[in-house]
């Protein structure tokens, strides 16, 4: 990372972003050698990221060909308005995480169930679900990303702007906010 002062060094902040951001972006290499990005829902468990998909398709074809993947999440926090006489004051405040690792197509039934339960806890918290039938598990693809490298980056502004951004994060209000 070029701007080291923007690095997130607190692993708890990085894991919180992975645990709360609903959409991540998976980067793979297509059969013609071009990079591609696909947005998807996901859940983290320790140093692994899980997502579900169809049992056939581009994502799985790419992963079978080359298991190296990149995964990204970002959280827009605030837009800081510029003024007519100071347009360069306009900026965007955010946090983001990039993970690199190897993707594995999960075949083990118990791990598939564990991944689905992890996804359901994230996206349907507080709901107790019955088990998963074998026929549903057979038509559900599960991919695990084993994280090799994890980095976080943030721009929270300075002084009062930083204080406002941190307050917005702590308050639970809908993000992004607009700051003057």
Rosetta blueprint (number, residue, H / E / L):
1 X L
2 X L
3 X L
4 X H
5 X H
6 X H
7 X E
8 X E
9 X L
10 X L
11 X H
12 X H
13 X H
14 X H
15 X H
16 X H
17 X H
18 X H
19 X H
20 X H
21 X L
22 X L
23 X E
24 X E
25 X E
26 X E
27 X E
28 X E
29 X E
30 X L
31 X L
32 X L
33 X L
34 X L
35 X E
36 X E
37 X E
38 X E
39 X E
40 X E
41 X E
42 X L
43 X E
44 X E
45 X E
46 X L
47 X L
48 X E
49 X E
50 X E
51 X E
52 X E
53 X E
54 X L
55 X L
56 X L
57 X L
58 X H
59 X H
60 X H
61 X H
62 X H
63 X H
64 X H
65 X H
66 X L
67 X L
68 X E
69 X E
70 X E
71 X E
72 X E
73 X E
74 X E
75 X E
76 X E
77 X E
78 X E
79 X E
80 X E
81 X L
82 X L
83 X E
84 X L
85 X L
86 X E
87 X H
88 X H
89 X H
90 X L
91 X E
92 X E
93 X E
94 X E
95 X E
96 X E
97 X E
98 X E
99 X E
100 X E
101 X E
102 X E
103 X E
104 X E
105 X E
106 X L
107 X L
108 X L
109 X H
110 X H
111 X H
112 X H
113 X H
114 X H
115 X H
116 X H
117 X H
118 X H
119 X H
120 X H
121 X H
122 X H
123 X H
124 X L
125 X L
126 X L
127 X L
128 X L
129 X L
130 X L
131 X L
132 X L
133 X L
134 X H
135 X H
136 X H
137 X H
138 X H
139 X L
140 X L
141 X E
142 X E
143 X E
144 X E
145 X E
146 X E
147 X E
148 X E
149 X E
150 X E
151 X E
152 X E
153 X E
154 X E
155 X E
156 X L
157 X L
158 X L
159 X H
160 X H
161 X H
162 X H
163 X H
164 X H
165 X H
166 X H
167 X H
168 X H
169 X H
170 X H
171 X H
172 X L
173 X L
174 X L
175 X L
176 X L
177 X E
178 X E
179 X E
180 X L
